Amino acid sequence: MSFILSNPHLHFTLDPATSSWSLYSQTSETPSIDGARFNGLFRFPDRNWPHLGGLQPWHWRGSLTDADISRRTQDSPHGPLNTLAARVVSSMDSAAITVEFALPSDRPFCSSAF
């Protein structure tokens, strides 16, 4: 099941099955992002870890398959924001990462003044 954030200007899709996200304009032929993925290497202190100078690595390859995904609405200077947050817990159970996406309900994030 995909999660969607949409307003009159932008359309965002988060697909946990493919661990990817996409962002498109709804109003014109402008650049878009299609099928972007996450990746990260995190290191944590651990006295018993003999490598990496005592740092324990967690290589998160961006999988959202087991992510806890939630929705919420919050106020912002751009007006109400519709938000998706995906929280992934590491196999060590001592670390987690939360990735959050938000779109204003009625406005684009940037003005045409750029």
Summary of the structure (lengths in Angstrom):
residues: 114
radius of gyration: 17.5
end to end distance: 35.6
largest distance: 55.1
contacts: 278
relative contact order: 0.21
helix: 3%
strand: 51%
